[in-house]
Amino acid sequence: PGDTASLDGELRGAALVSAAAASLEREDTASALRQLDEALTCARNVSPLLAAQILNQLASLELSTEPARAISRYQEALRLAETTPLESLRAELW
């Protein structure tokens, strides 16, 4: 993924998720975490569902190194996704 500076909101969040996936492919977890954190900031207020998915990804990456933070992220993701018609997302978070 290229430069995301010209994007905003949900679109920038989605682009950063893609960049994080590329970082993980290169086994660069630190960069992926930074990109996902930024993606969460972009998506949190405009797309609760995208934010919930990003929180899920962050939590799964942090579970072995920061379990308390990961649990907090899972809890927030569940709150954001509680009214979604996407049952598979809620199931994945549980």
C-alpha positions as CSV (number, residue, x, y, z in Angstrom):
1,P,0.0,0.0,0.0
2,G,1.1,3.5,-0.8
3,D,0.8,6.8,1.0
4,T,-2.4,7.2,2.9
5,A,-1.9,10.8,4.0
6,S,-4.4,12.1,1.4
7,L,-7.1,9.8,2.6
8,D,-9.3,10.2,5.7
9,G,-11.8,8.4,7.9
10,E,-12.9,4.9,7.0
11,L,-11.0,4.8,3.7
12,R,-7.7,5.7,5.4
13,G,-8.5,3.2,8.1
14,A,-9.0,0.5,5.5
15,A,-5.8,1.4,3.7
16,L,-3.9,1.2,6.9
17,V,-5.3,-2.2,7.7
18,S,-4.0,-3.3,4.3
19,A,-0.6,-1.8,5.1
20,A,-0.6,-3.6,8.4
21,A,-1.3,-6.9,6.6
22,A,1.7,-6.2,4.4
23,S,3.8,-5.5,7.4
24,L,2.8,-8.8,9.0
25,E,3.7,-10.6,5.7
26,R,7.2,-9.2,6.2
27,E,7.0,-10.3,9.9
28,D,7.2,-6.7,11.0
29,T,4.7,-6.9,13.9
30,A,5.8,-3.5,15.4
31,S,4.9,-1.7,12.2
32,A,1.7,-3.6,11.9
33,L,0.7,-2.6,15.5
34,R,1.4,1.1,14.7
35,Q,-0.5,0.9,11.5
36,L,-3.5,-0.8,13.2
37,D,-3.5,1.8,16.0
38,E,-3.6,4.6,13.4
39,A,-6.3,2.8,11.5
40,L,-8.3,2.5,14.7
41,T,-8.0,6.3,15.3
42,C,-9.3,6.9,11.8
43,A,-12.2,4.5,11.9
44,R,-13.4,4.7,15.5
45,N,-15.8,7.6,15.0
46,V,-16.9,7.0,11.5
47,S,-17.2,3.2,11.3
48,P,-17.8,1.3,14.5
49,L,-17.8,-2.0,12.6
50,L,-14.4,-1.4,11.0
51,A,-13.1,-0.2,14.4
52,A,-14.4,-3.4,16.0
53,Q,-12.5,-5.5,13.4
54,I,-9.4,-3.5,13.9
55,L,-9.6,-3.9,17.7
56,N,-10.0,-7.6,17.1
57,Q,-6.8,-7.7,15.0
58,L,-4.9,-5.6,17.6
59,A,-6.0,-7.8,20.4
60,S,-5.0,-11.0,18.7
61,L,-1.5,-9.6,18.1
62,E,-1.2,-8.4,21.7
63,L,-2.7,-11.4,23.5
64,S,0.6,-13.1,24.2
65,T,2.6,-9.9,25.1
66,E,0.0,-7.6,26.7
67,P,-3.0,-9.8,27.7
68,A,-4.7,-7.1,29.8
69,R,-4.6,-4.7,27.0
70,A,-5.8,-7.4,24.6
71,I,-8.8,-8.2,26.8
72,S,-9.7,-4.5,27.0
73,R,-9.6,-4.3,23.2
74,Y,-11.8,-7.4,22.8
75,Q,-14.3,-5.9,25.3
76,E,-14.4,-2.6,23.3
77,A,-14.8,-4.5,20.0
78,L,-17.7,-6.4,21.5
79,R,-19.4,-3.2,22.6
80,L,-18.9,-1.6,19.1
81,A,-20.2,-4.8,17.4
82,E,-23.2,-5.6,19.7
83,T,-25.8,-4.2,17.3
84,T,-24.2,-5.4,14.0
85,P,-26.1,-7.7,11.8
86,L,-22.8,-9.4,11.1
87,E,-23.2,-12.4,13.4
88,S,-19.9,-13.8,12.2
89,L,-18.1,-10.8,13.6
90,R,-19.8,-11.1,17.0
91,A,-19.0,-14.8,17.0
92,E,-15.3,-14.2,16.2
93,L,-15.1,-11.7,19.0
94,W,-16.6,-14.1,21.6
